[in-house]
């Protein structure tokens, strides 16, 4: 009732306001006057939609868009992107299980690790920059689970035609339905874009402060109680969990600059540029657990094995890196752009102690160092060509220091016309292991290791076709020396509810194939939007585990109401994936790990939604997993972590052009 009252309070005034001009349509030109103005100003300057630009470092540019489409509905979530192929945990702000392995990206440089905590951590190449004719603001709101809210807002403005600033903050607090499941995150971004009038000098800069805090319950201890359908457990707080006061905390700060200077004075058919990119970043991951023992039924268990201390565990991992990239680019109108570069990558991954473990049987010392430092230099070249219907980019880089890493990335795109495009990409990466594979320290004895794993080798071929009939994409990858985490617990440890996770390197090759097709059918005011993913993995052991089929089907109805003042969109989405040995999640190391004991999947998930657009405002109302009450309680996001129950949520996106 409270939700319906809120929706009525929110929507009705907007509808009445929209009806005040029944014959007018939203026009970005309106943003140059107040909505309360009663006198039309003379000779107003007019801003067109292409003067509100959003772009990335790769010069991919889009325009501000206030439309309401089915794709906007898919993106109205915590990540603010279409999360097809990702399986959310019960509470908003937790991690995601990856159903579509082709979503995994690779970087030849060693990364910090703790990848399960990075789904909402914005990396340097994900930051957006802006150019706006007038101040442009966006407000995002979405309700959460239990007490809390999810907001994201930004404002951007050009102080002159050449200089833009933007500031944005994304904040989340969500209580969740289970014991010890609170999520609290924050992402602050500040950007600056500048260019001289003749565009001889161009600068993009950003600063980020990000923190991701999760209460970690380690999953439920008695899945049988969850699956039983017993009314006593409809209150999820009654289900036992492994950890009642543990939490993880990832935070990071970054200062990033990318700029270029044209050597020749005028922009002519042959241009020579000097480029520089600088990235300084530090990250910290902290795991705290005041109470070590877990209660399972009527007995006590120590979830992660023997600890060095028996209370107030506080594991901290620190990381910083500094990256400089210097380049020289030659641009020719006929030949394209030739770019040669050299870079310097320096990182420190460290703890505040050195551990010495002595094997009680052999007396052999096992020394776990405190620091893993790397200094890597690469040289490489890149060629870009764009003319008529062809667009291509070819990059190759290789280290000249003792570390062996390389990256070959070739992309080619051809447009037959505005509606038909074909894109091909081949990537060959020789990748250094992420730092937490080679070094990790913990207050738990068996979670300490120092390794020297070989590089991962990834060969990947990707093809996509966009056309009016069907959208098609396919990925084929060959993975050698694949790194992963596995459950190395003994039979006795598993019987005692002890979970021991360790990094491993797979000696055999893994062949991965994915095919994704999408098609929308329209029948008058009705539409059926379909996305189907097929995956096949050839491997000697169950290491890379994914569902064979993943599908999303949405049937919806659209119409204009109130003399076209309101645009309505309502329908039902169906999500499904076949059973497979889904990876489990370990909060101590902030990673997913391979298991082959429990399958998840093969359950239907229906969502009902009603969306509306009034001028620059989009409103969203959603009943998630409304079939949960009558299709059984075997829905999991990971073997110990149930998927979310029926949840009613609402939100909005509101744009202002001032």
Secondary structure as a PSIPRED ss2 file (coil, helix, strand):
# PSIPRED VFORMAT (PSIPRED V4.0)

   1 X C   1.000  0.000  0.000
   2 X H   0.000  1.000  0.000
   3 X H   0.000  1.000  0.000
   4 X H   0.000  1.000  0.000
   5 X H   0.000  1.000  0.000
   6 X H   0.000  1.000  0.000
   7 X H   0.000  1.000  0.000
   8 X H   0.000  1.000  0.000
   9 X H   0.000  1.000  0.000
  10 X H   0.000  1.000  0.000
  11 X H   0.000  1.000  0.000
  12 X H   0.000  1.000  0.000
  13 X H   0.000  1.000  0.000
  14 X H   0.000  1.000  0.000
  15 X H   0.000  1.000  0.000
  16 X H   0.000  1.000  0.000
  17 X H   0.000  1.000  0.000
  18 X H   0.000  1.000  0.000
  19 X H   0.000  1.000  0.000
  20 X C   1.000  0.000  0.000
  21 X C   1.000  0.000  0.000
  22 X C   1.000  0.000  0.000
  23 X C   1.000  0.000  0.000
  24 X C   1.000  0.000  0.000
  25 X C   1.000  0.000  0.000
  26 X C   1.000  0.000  0.000
  27 X C   1.000  0.000  0.000
  28 X H   0.000  1.000  0.000
  29 X H   0.000  1.000  0.000
  30 X H   0.000  1.000  0.000
  31 X H   0.000  1.000  0.000
  32 X H   0.000  1.000  0.000
  33 X C   1.000  0.000  0.000
  34 X C   1.000  0.000  0.000
  35 X C   1.000  0.000  0.000
  36 X C   1.000  0.000  0.000
  37 X C   1.000  0.000  0.000
  38 X C   1.000  0.000  0.000
  39 X C   1.000  0.000  0.000
  40 X C   1.000  0.000  0.000
  41 X C   1.000  0.000  0.000
  42 X C   1.000  0.000  0.000
  43 X C   1.000  0.000  0.000
  44 X C   1.000  0.000  0.000
  45 X C   1.000  0.000  0.000
  46 X C   1.000  0.000  0.000
  47 X C   1.000  0.000  0.000
  48 X C   1.000  0.000  0.000
  49 X H   0.000  1.000  0.000
  50 X H   0.000  1.000  0.000
  51 X H   0.000  1.000  0.000
  52 X E   0.000  0.000  1.000
  53 X E   0.000  0.000  1.000
  54 X E   0.000  0.000  1.000
  55 X E   0.000  0.000  1.000
  56 X C   1.000  0.000  0.000
  57 X C   1.000  0.000  0.000
  58 X C   1.000  0.000  0.000
  59 X C   1.000  0.000  0.000
  60 X C   1.000  0.000  0.000
  61 X E   0.000  0.000  1.000
  62 X E   0.000  0.000  1.000
  63 X E   0.000  0.000  1.000
  64 X C   1.000  0.000  0.000
  65 X C   1.000  0.000  0.000
  66 X C   1.000  0.000  0.000
  67 X C   1.000  0.000  0.000
  68 X C   1.000  0.000  0.000
  69 X C   1.000  0.000  0.000
  70 X H   0.000  1.000  0.000
  71 X H   0.000  1.000  0.000
  72 X H   0.000  1.000  0.000
  73 X H   0.000  1.000  0.000
  74 X H   0.000  1.000  0.000
  75 X C   1.000  0.000  0.000
  76 X C   1.000  0.000  0.000
  77 X C   1.000  0.000  0.000
  78 X C   1.000  0.000  0.000
  79 X C   1.000  0.000  0.000
  80 X C   1.000  0.000  0.000
  81 X C   1.000  0.000  0.000
  82 X C   1.000  0.000  0.000
  83 X C   1.000  0.000  0.000
  84 X C   1.000  0.000  0.000
  85 X C   1.000  0.000  0.000
  86 X E   0.000  0.000  1.000
  87 X E   0.000  0.000  1.000
  88 X E   0.000  0.000  1.000
  89 X C   1.000  0.000  0.000
  90 X C   1.000  0.000  0.000
  91 X C   1.000  0.000  0.000
  92 X C   1.000  0.000  0.000
  93 X C   1.000  0.000  0.000
  94 X C   1.000  0.000  0.000
  95 X C   1.000  0.000  0.000
  96 X E   0.000  0.000  1.000
  97 X E   0.000  0.000  1.000
  98 X E   0.000  0.000  1.000
  99 X C   1.000  0.000  0.000
 100 X C   1.000  0.000  0.000
 101 X H   0.000  1.000  0.000
 102 X H   0.000  1.000  0.000
 103 X H   0.000  1.000  0.000
 104 X C   1.000  0.000  0.000
 105 X C   1.000  0.000  0.000
 106 X C   1.000  0.000  0.000
 107 X C   1.000  0.000  0.000
 108 X C   1.000  0.000  0.000
 109 X C   1.000  0.000  0.000
 110 X C   1.000  0.000  0.000
 111 X C   1.000  0.000  0.000
 112 X C   1.000  0.000  0.000
 113 X C   1.000  0.000  0.000
 114 X C   1.000  0.000  0.000
 115 X H   0.000  1.000  0.000
 116 X H   0.000  1.000  0.000
 117 X H   0.000  1.000  0.000
 118 X C   1.000  0.000  0.000
 119 X C   1.000  0.000  0.000
 120 X C   1.000  0.000  0.000
 121 X C   1.000  0.000  0.000
 122 X C   1.000  0.000  0.000
 123 X C   1.000  0.000  0.000
 124 X H   0.000  1.000  0.000
 125 X H   0.000  1.000  0.000
 126 X H   0.000  1.000  0.000
 127 X C   1.000  0.000  0.000
 128 X C   1.000  0.000  0.000
 129 X E   0.000  0.000  1.000
 130 X E   0.000  0.000  1.000
 131 X E   0.000  0.000  1.000
 132 X E   0.000  0.000  1.000
 133 X C   1.000  0.000  0.000
 134 X C   1.000  0.000  0.000
 135 X C   1.000  0.000  0.000
 136 X E   0.000  0.000  1.000
 137 X E   0.000  0.000  1.000
 138 X E   0.000  0.000  1.000
 139 X E   0.000  0.000  1.000
 140 X E   0.000  0.000  1.000
 141 X E   0.000  0.000  1.000
 142 X E   0.000  0.000  1.000
 143 X C   1.000  0.000  0.000
 144 X C   1.000  0.000  0.000
 145 X C   1.000  0.000  0.000
 146 X C   1.000  0.000  0.000
 147 X C   1.000  0.000  0.000
 148 X E   0.000  0.000  1.000
 149 X E   0.000  0.000  1.000
 150 X E   0.000  0.000  1.000
 151 X E   0.000  0.000  1.000
 152 X E   0.000  0.000  1.000
 153 X E   0.000  0.000  1.000
 154 X E   0.000  0.000  1.000
 155 X E   0.000  0.000  1.000
 156 X E   0.000  0.000  1.000
 157 X E   0.000  0.000  1.000
 158 X E   0.000  0.000  1.000
 159 X C   1.000  0.000  0.000
 160 X C   1.000  0.000  0.000
 161 X C   1.000  0.000  0.000
 162 X C   1.000  0.000  0.000
 163 X E   0.000  0.000  1.000
 164 X E   0.000  0.000  1.000
 165 X E   0.000  0.000  1.000
 166 X E   0.000  0.000  1.000
 167 X E   0.000  0.000  1.000
 168 X E   0.000  0.000  1.000
 169 X E   0.000  0.000  1.000
 170 X E   0.000  0.000  1.000
 171 X E   0.000  0.000  1.000
 172 X E   0.000  0.000  1.000
 173 X E   0.000  0.000  1.000
 174 X E   0.000  0.000  1.000
 175 X C   1.000  0.000  0.000
 176 X C   1.000  0.000  0.000
 177 X C   1.000  0.000  0.000
 178 X C   1.000  0.000  0.000
 179 X C   1.000  0.000  0.000
 180 X C   1.000  0.000  0.000
 181 X C   1.000  0.000  0.000
 182 X C   1.000  0.000  0.000
 183 X E   0.000  0.000  1.000
 184 X E   0.000  0.000  1.000
 185 X E   0.000  0.000  1.000
 186 X E   0.000  0.000  1.000
 187 X E   0.000  0.000  1.000
 188 X E   0.000  0.000  1.000
 189 X E   0.000  0.000  1.000
 190 X E   0.000  0.000  1.000
 191 X E   0.000  0.000  1.000
 192 X E   0.000  0.000  1.000
 193 X E   0.000  0.000  1.000
 194 X E   0.000  0.000  1.000
 195 X E   0.000  0.000  1.000
 196 X C   1.000  0.000  0.000
 197 X C   1.000  0.000  0.000
 198 X C   1.000  0.000  0.000
 199 X C   1.000  0.000  0.000
 200 X C   1.000  0.000  0.000
 201 X E   0.000  0.000  1.000
 202 X E   0.000  0.000  1.000
 203 X E   0.000  0.000  1.000
 204 X E   0.000  0.000  1.000
 205 X E   0.000  0.000  1.000
 206 X E   0.000  0.000  1.000
 207 X E   0.000  0.000  1.000
 208 X E   0.000  0.000  1.000
 209 X E   0.000  0.000  1.000
 210 X E   0.000  0.000  1.000
 211 X E   0.000  0.000  1.000
 212 X E   0.000  0.000  1.000
 213 X E   0.000  0.000  1.000
 214 X E   0.000  0.000  1.000
 215 X E   0.000  0.000  1.000
 216 X E   0.000  0.000  1.000
 217 X C   1.000  0.000  0.000
 218 X C   1.000  0.000  0.000
 219 X C   1.000  0.000  0.000
 220 X E   0.000  0.000  1.000
 221 X C   1.000  0.000  0.000
 222 X C   1.000  0.000  0.000
 223 X H   0.000  1.000  0.000
 224 X H   0.000  1.000  0.000
 225 X H   0.000  1.000  0.000
 226 X H   0.000  1.000  0.000
 227 X H   0.000  1.000  0.000
 228 X C   1.000  0.000  0.000
 229 X C   1.000  0.000  0.000
 230 X C   1.000  0.000  0.000
 231 X H   0.000  1.000  0.000
 232 X H   0.000  1.000  0.000
 233 X H   0.000  1.000  0.000
 234 X C   1.000  0.000  0.000
 235 X C   1.000  0.000  0.000
 236 X H   0.000  1.000  0.000
 237 X H   0.000  1.000  0.000
 238 X H   0.000  1.000  0.000
 239 X C   1.000  0.000  0.000
 240 X C   1.000  0.000  0.000
 241 X E   0.000  0.000  1.000
 242 X C   1.000  0.000  0.000
 243 X C   1.000  0.000  0.000
 244 X C   1.000  0.000  0.000
 245 X C   1.000  0.000  0.000
 246 X E   0.000  0.000  1.000
 247 X E   0.000  0.000  1.000
 248 X E   0.000  0.000  1.000
 249 X E   0.000  0.000  1.000
 250 X E   0.000  0.000  1.000
 251 X E   0.000  0.000  1.000
 252 X E   0.000  0.000  1.000
 253 X E   0.000  0.000  1.000
 254 X E   0.000  0.000  1.000
 255 X E   0.000  0.000  1.000
 256 X E   0.000  0.000  1.000
 257 X E   0.000  0.000  1.000
 258 X E   0.000  0.000  1.000
 259 X E   0.000  0.000  1.000
 260 X E   0.000  0.000  1.000
 261 X E   0.000  0.000  1.000
 262 X E   0.000  0.000  1.000
 263 X C   1.000  0.000  0.000
 264 X C   1.000  0.000  0.000
 265 X C   1.000  0.000  0.000
 266 X C   1.000  0.000  0.000
 267 X C   1.000  0.000  0.000
 268 X C   1.000  0.000  0.000
 269 X C   1.000  0.000  0.000
 270 X E   0.000  0.000  1.000
 271 X E   0.000  0.000  1.000
 272 X E   0.000  0.000  1.000
 273 X E   0.000  0.000  1.000
 274 X E   0.000  0.000  1.000
 275 X E   0.000  0.000  1.000
 276 X E   0.000  0.000  1.000
 277 X E   0.000  0.000  1.000
 278 X E   0.000  0.000  1.000
 279 X E   0.000  0.000  1.000
 280 X E   0.000  0.000  1.000
 281 X E   0.000  0.000  1.000
 282 X E   0.000  0.000  1.000
 283 X E   0.000  0.000  1.000
 284 X E   0.000  0.000  1.000
 285 X E   0.000  0.000  1.000
 286 X E   0.000  0.000  1.000
 287 X E   0.000  0.000  1.000
 288 X E   0.000  0.000  1.000
 289 X E   0.000  0.000  1.000
 290 X E   0.000  0.000  1.000
 291 X E   0.000  0.000  1.000
 292 X C   1.000  0.000  0.000
 293 X E   0.000  0.000  1.000
 294 X E   0.000  0.000  1.000
 295 X E   0.000  0.000  1.000
 296 X E   0.000  0.000  1.000
 297 X C   1.000  0.000  0.000
 298 X C   1.000  0.000  0.000
 299 X E   0.000  0.000  1.000
 300 X E   0.000  0.000  1.000
 301 X E   0.000  0.000  1.000
 302 X E   0.000  0.000  1.000
 303 X C   1.000  0.000  0.000
 304 X C   1.000  0.000  0.000
 305 X C   1.000  0.000  0.000
 306 X C   1.000  0.000  0.000
 307 X E   0.000  0.000  1.000
 308 X C   1.000  0.000  0.000
 309 X C   1.000  0.000  0.000
 310 X C   1.000  0.000  0.000
 311 X E   0.000  0.000  1.000
 312 X E   0.000  0.000  1.000
 313 X E   0.000  0.000  1.000
 314 X E   0.000  0.000  1.000
 315 X E   0.000  0.000  1.000
 316 X E   0.000  0.000  1.000
 317 X E   0.000  0.000  1.000
 318 X E   0.000  0.000  1.000
 319 X E   0.000  0.000  1.000
 320 X E   0.000  0.000  1.000
 321 X E   0.000  0.000  1.000
 322 X E   0.000  0.000  1.000
 323 X E   0.000  0.000  1.000
 324 X E   0.000  0.000  1.000
 325 X E   0.000  0.000  1.000
 326 X E   0.000  0.000  1.000
 327 X E   0.000  0.000  1.000
 328 X E   0.000  0.000  1.000
 329 X E   0.000  0.000  1.000
 330 X E   0.000  0.000  1.000
 331 X E   0.000  0.000  1.000
 332 X E   0.000  0.000  1.000
 333 X C   1.000  0.000  0.000
 334 X C   1.000  0.000  0.000
 335 X C   1.000  0.000  0.000
 336 X E   0.000  0.000  1.000
 337 X E   0.000  0.000  1.000
 338 X E   0.000  0.000  1.000
 339 X E   0.000  0.000  1.000
 340 X E   0.000  0.000  1.000
 341 X E   0.000  0.000  1.000
 342 X E   0.000  0.000  1.000
 343 X E   0.000  0.000  1.000
 344 X E   0.000  0.000  1.000
 345 X E   0.000  0.000  1.000
 346 X E   0.000  0.000  1.000
 347 X E   0.000  0.000  1.000
 348 X E   0.000  0.000  1.000
 349 X E   0.000  0.000  1.000
 350 X E   0.000  0.000  1.000
 351 X C   1.000  0.000  0.000
 352 X C   1.000  0.000  0.000
 353 X C   1.000  0.000  0.000
 354 X C   1.000  0.000  0.000
 355 X E   0.000  0.000  1.000
 356 X E   0.000  0.000  1.000
 357 X E   0.000  0.000  1.000
 358 X E   0.000  0.000  1.000
 359 X C   1.000  0.000  0.000
 360 X C   1.000  0.000  0.000
 361 X C   1.000  0.000  0.000
 362 X C   1.000  0.000  0.000
 363 X C   1.000  0.000  0.000
 364 X C   1.000  0.000  0.000
 365 X E   0.000  0.000  1.000
 366 X E   0.000  0.000  1.000
 367 X E   0.000  0.000  1.000
 368 X E   0.000  0.000  1.000
 369 X C   1.000  0.000  0.000
 370 X C   1.000  0.000  0.000
 371 X E   0.000  0.000  1.000
 372 X E   0.000  0.000  1.000
 373 X E   0.000  0.000  1.000
 374 X E   0.000  0.000  1.000
 375 X E   0.000  0.000  1.000
 376 X E   0.000  0.000  1.000
 377 X E   0.000  0.000  1.000
 378 X E   0.000  0.000  1.000
 379 X E   0.000  0.000  1.000
 380 X E   0.000  0.000  1.000
 381 X E   0.000  0.000  1.000
 382 X E   0.000  0.000  1.000
 383 X E   0.000  0.000  1.000
 384 X E   0.000  0.000  1.000
 385 X E   0.000  0.000  1.000
 386 X E   0.000  0.000  1.000
 387 X E   0.000  0.000  1.000
 388 X C   1.000  0.000  0.000
 389 X C   1.000  0.000  0.000
 390 X E   0.000  0.000  1.000
 391 X E   0.000  0.000  1.000
 392 X E   0.000  0.000  1.000
 393 X E   0.000  0.000  1.000
 394 X E   0.000  0.000  1.000
 395 X E   0.000  0.000  1.000
 396 X E   0.000  0.000  1.000
 397 X E   0.000  0.000  1.000
 398 X E   0.000  0.000  1.000
 399 X E   0.000  0.000  1.000
 400 X C   1.000  0.000  0.000
 401 X C   1.000  0.000  0.000
 402 X C   1.000  0.000  0.000
 403 X C   1.000  0.000  0.000
 404 X C   1.000  0.000  0.000
 405 X C   1.000  0.000  0.000
 406 X E   0.000  0.000  1.000
 407 X E   0.000  0.000  1.000
 408 X E   0.000  0.000  1.000
 409 X E   0.000  0.000  1.000
 410 X E   0.000  0.000  1.000
 411 X E   0.000  0.000  1.000
 412 X E   0.000  0.000  1.000
 413 X E   0.000  0.000  1.000
 414 X E   0.000  0.000  1.000
 415 X E   0.000  0.000  1.000
 416 X C   1.000  0.000  0.000
 417 X C   1.000  0.000  0.000
 418 X C   1.000  0.000  0.000
 419 X C   1.000  0.000  0.000
 420 X C   1.000  0.000  0.000
 421 X E   0.000  0.000  1.000
 422 X E   0.000  0.000  1.000
 423 X E   0.000  0.000  1.000
 424 X E   0.000  0.000  1.000
 425 X E   0.000  0.000  1.000
 426 X E   0.000  0.000  1.000
 427 X E   0.000  0.000  1.000
 428 X E   0.000  0.000  1.000
 429 X E   0.000  0.000  1.000
 430 X E   0.000  0.000  1.000
 431 X E   0.000  0.000  1.000
 432 X C   1.000  0.000  0.000
 433 X C   1.000  0.000  0.000
 434 X C   1.000  0.000  0.000
 435 X H   0.000  1.000  0.000
 436 X H   0.000  1.000  0.000
 437 X H   0.000  1.000  0.000
 438 X H   0.000  1.000  0.000
 439 X E   0.000  0.000  1.000
 440 X E   0.000  0.000  1.000
 441 X C   1.000  0.000  0.000
 442 X C   1.000  0.000  0.000
 443 X C   1.000  0.000  0.000
 444 X E   0.000  0.000  1.000
 445 X C   1.000  0.000  0.000
 446 X C   1.000  0.000  0.000
 447 X C   1.000  0.000  0.000
 448 X C   1.000  0.000  0.000
 449 X E   0.000  0.000  1.000
 450 X E   0.000  0.000  1.000
 451 X C   1.000  0.000  0.000
 452 X C   1.000  0.000  0.000
 453 X C   1.000  0.000  0.000
 454 X C   1.000  0.000  0.000
 455 X C   1.000  0.000  0.000
 456 X E   0.000  0.000  1.000
 457 X E   0.000  0.000  1.000
 458 X E   0.000  0.000  1.000
 459 X E   0.000  0.000  1.000
 460 X E   0.000  0.000  1.000
 461 X E   0.000  0.000  1.000
 462 X E   0.000  0.000  1.000
 463 X E   0.000  0.000  1.000
 464 X E   0.000  0.000  1.000
 465 X E   0.000  0.000  1.000
 466 X E   0.000  0.000  1.000
 467 X C   1.000  0.000  0.000
 468 X C   1.000  0.000  0.000
 469 X C   1.000  0.000  0.000
 470 X C   1.000  0.000  0.000
 471 X E   0.000  0.000  1.000
 472 X E   0.000  0.000  1.000
 473 X E   0.000  0.000  1.000
 474 X E   0.000  0.000  1.000
 475 X E   0.000  0.000  1.000
 476 X E   0.000  0.000  1.000
 477 X E   0.000  0.000  1.000
 478 X E   0.000  0.000  1.000
 479 X E   0.000  0.000  1.000
 480 X E   0.000  0.000  1.000
 481 X C   1.000  0.000  0.000
 482 X C   1.000  0.000  0.000
 483 X E   0.000  0.000  1.000
 484 X E   0.000  0.000  1.000
 485 X E   0.000  0.000  1.000
 486 X E   0.000  0.000  1.000
 487 X E   0.000  0.000  1.000
 488 X C   1.000  0.000  0.000
 489 X C   1.000  0.000  0.000
 490 X C   1.000  0.000  0.000
 491 X H   0.000  1.000  0.000
 492 X H   0.000  1.000  0.000
 493 X H   0.000  1.000  0.000
 494 X H   0.000  1.000  0.000
 495 X H   0.000  1.000  0.000
 496 X C   1.000  0.000  0.000
 497 X C   1.000  0.000  0.000
 498 X C   1.000  0.000  0.000
 499 X C   1.000  0.000  0.000
 500 X C   1.000  0.000  0.000
 501 X E   0.000  0.000  1.000
 502 X E   0.000  0.000  1.000
 503 X E   0.000  0.000  1.000
 504 X E   0.000  0.000  1.000
 505 X E   0.000  0.000  1.000
 506 X C   1.000  0.000  0.000
 507 X C   1.000  0.000  0.000
 508 X C   1.000  0.000  0.000
 509 X C   1.000  0.000  0.000
 510 X E   0.000  0.000  1.000
 511 X E   0.000  0.000  1.000
 512 X E   0.000  0.000  1.000
 513 X E   0.000  0.000  1.000
 514 X E   0.000  0.000  1.000
 515 X E   0.000  0.000  1.000
 516 X E   0.000  0.000  1.000
 517 X E   0.000  0.000  1.000
 518 X E   0.000  0.000  1.000
 519 X E   0.000  0.000  1.000
 520 X E   0.000  0.000  1.000
 521 X E   0.000  0.000  1.000
 522 X E   0.000  0.000  1.000
 523 X E   0.000  0.000  1.000
 524 X C   1.000  0.000  0.000
 525 X C   1.000  0.000  0.000
 526 X E   0.000  0.000  1.000
 527 X E   0.000  0.000  1.000
 528 X E   0.000  0.000  1.000
 529 X E   0.000  0.000  1.000
 530 X E   0.000  0.000  1.000
 531 X E   0.000  0.000  1.000
 532 X E   0.000  0.000  1.000
 533 X E   0.000  0.000  1.000
 534 X E   0.000  0.000  1.000
 535 X E   0.000  0.000  1.000
 536 X E   0.000  0.000  1.000
 537 X E   0.000  0.000  1.000
 538 X E   0.000  0.000  1.000
 539 X C   1.000  0.000  0.000
 540 X C   1.000  0.000  0.000
 541 X C   1.000  0.000  0.000
 542 X C   1.000  0.000  0.000
 543 X C   1.000  0.000  0.000
 544 X C   1.000  0.000  0.000
 545 X C   1.000  0.000  0.000
 546 X C   1.000  0.000  0.000
 547 X C   1.000  0.000  0.000
 548 X C   1.000  0.000  0.000
 549 X E   0.000  0.000  1.000
 550 X E   0.000  0.000  1.000
 551 X E   0.000  0.000  1.000
 552 X E   0.000  0.000  1.000
 553 X E   0.000  0.000  1.000
 554 X E   0.000  0.000  1.000
 555 X E   0.000  0.000  1.000
 556 X E   0.000  0.000  1.000
 557 X E   0.000  0.000  1.000
 558 X E   0.000  0.000  1.000
 559 X E   0.000  0.000  1.000
 560 X E   0.000  0.000  1.000
 561 X E   0.000  0.000  1.000
 562 X C   1.000  0.000  0.000
 563 X C   1.000  0.000  0.000
 564 X C   1.000  0.000  0.000
 565 X C   1.000  0.000  0.000
 566 X E   0.000  0.000  1.000
 567 X E   0.000  0.000  1.000
 568 X E   0.000  0.000  1.000
 569 X E   0.000  0.000  1.000
 570 X E   0.000  0.000  1.000
 571 X E   0.000  0.000  1.000
 572 X E   0.000  0.000  1.000
 573 X E   0.000  0.000  1.000
 574 X E   0.000  0.000  1.000
 575 X E   0.000  0.000  1.000
 576 X E   0.000  0.000  1.000
 577 X E   0.000  0.000  1.000
 578 X C   1.000  0.000  0.000
 579 X C   1.000  0.000  0.000
 580 X E   0.000  0.000  1.000
 581 X C   1.000  0.000  0.000
 582 X C   1.000  0.000  0.000
 583 X C   1.000  0.000  0.000
 584 X E   0.000  0.000  1.000
 585 X E   0.000  0.000  1.000
 586 X E   0.000  0.000  1.000
 587 X C   1.000  0.000  0.000
 588 X C   1.000  0.000  0.000
 589 X C   1.000  0.000  0.000
 590 X C   1.000  0.000  0.000
 591 X E   0.000  0.000  1.000
 592 X E   0.000  0.000  1.000
 593 X E   0.000  0.000  1.000
 594 X E   0.000  0.000  1.000
 595 X C   1.000  0.000  0.000
 596 X C   1.000  0.000  0.000
 597 X C   1.000  0.000  0.000
 598 X C   1.000  0.000  0.000
 599 X C   1.000  0.000  0.000
 600 X E   0.000  0.000  1.000
 601 X C   1.000  0.000  0.000
 602 X C   1.000  0.000  0.000
 603 X C   1.000  0.000  0.000
 604 X C   1.000  0.000  0.000
 605 X E   0.000  0.000  1.000
 606 X E   0.000  0.000  1.000
 607 X E   0.000  0.000  1.000
 608 X E   0.000  0.000  1.000
 609 X E   0.000  0.000  1.000
 610 X E   0.000  0.000  1.000
 611 X E   0.000  0.000  1.000
 612 X E   0.000  0.000  1.000
 613 X E   0.000  0.000  1.000
 614 X E   0.000  0.000  1.000
 615 X C   1.000  0.000  0.000
 616 X C   1.000  0.000  0.000
 617 X E   0.000  0.000  1.000
 618 X E   0.000  0.000  1.000
 619 X E   0.000  0.000  1.000
 620 X E   0.000  0.000  1.000
 621 X E   0.000  0.000  1.000
 622 X E   0.000  0.000  1.000
 623 X E   0.000  0.000  1.000
 624 X E   0.000  0.000  1.000
 625 X C   1.000  0.000  0.000
 626 X C   1.000  0.000  0.000
 627 X C   1.000  0.000  0.000
 628 X H   0.000  1.000  0.000
 629 X H   0.000  1.000  0.000
 630 X H   0.000  1.000  0.000
 631 X C   1.000  0.000  0.000
 632 X C   1.000  0.000  0.000
 633 X C   1.000  0.000  0.000
 634 X C   1.000  0.000  0.000
 635 X C   1.000  0.000  0.000
 636 X E   0.000  0.000  1.000
 637 X E   0.000  0.000  1.000
 638 X E   0.000  0.000  1.000
 639 X C   1.000  0.000  0.000
 640 X C   1.000  0.000  0.000
 641 X E   0.000  0.000  1.000
 642 X E   0.000  0.000  1.000
 643 X C   1.000  0.000  0.000
 644 X C   1.000  0.000  0.000
 645 X C   1.000  0.000  0.000
 646 X C   1.000  0.000  0.000
 647 X E   0.000  0.000  1.000
 648 X E   0.000  0.000  1.000
 649 X E   0.000  0.000  1.000
 650 X E   0.000  0.000  1.000
 651 X E   0.000  0.000  1.000
 652 X E   0.000  0.000  1.000
 653 X E   0.000  0.000  1.000
 654 X E   0.000  0.000  1.000
 655 X E   0.000  0.000  1.000
 656 X E   0.000  0.000  1.000
 657 X E   0.000  0.000  1.000
 658 X C   1.000  0.000  0.000
